[in-house]
Amino acid sequence: MSLELMKTKYEDKLTFIGNVDATTVLPHGTAEKIRKQVFECLRIGAPGGGFILASDHSIHEGVKSINAKTMFEIARKYRRYPFA
């Protein structure tokens, strides 16, 4: 599901959670790919509130712990909007 489409369509009527890809990016991605996807999710979801950053469904056993940690560290760094 497109976070951008849903955020545009429902604005402040819903709270969105997730959207960091747990199929390819979290299990197999580099730190840079994870950073880009987290930043993109925050860029789209954060304005106006109503967004909780998380994986798209779960952090399953195929996700390396270092990759999950990277996602959380990047989210912590950019948790305030607007971010640089």
C-alpha positions, 0 to 999 in steps of 0.5 A: 500500500502506498503511504503517500497515497493513503496520507494524501487521501486520509490526511489527519483522519487516520494514523499510519504505522509501518512501511519500512520494507521487511521483505527486501530492505530490512533483511538484505539492505545496506545501512544506506538503503535502510536509511533512505527508506526510513527517511522517505517514510518519515518525509511522507508520514510525519507532516501533520502527525499521525505516523508511527514508523515501523516495518511493514508487518514485522521484524521476522527472523530473516531480519538481521539484528544490526539492520533492525537496530539501524532502522531504529537509530535512524528513526531516533535521529530524525524523529522530530519534524521538520528534519534536516 
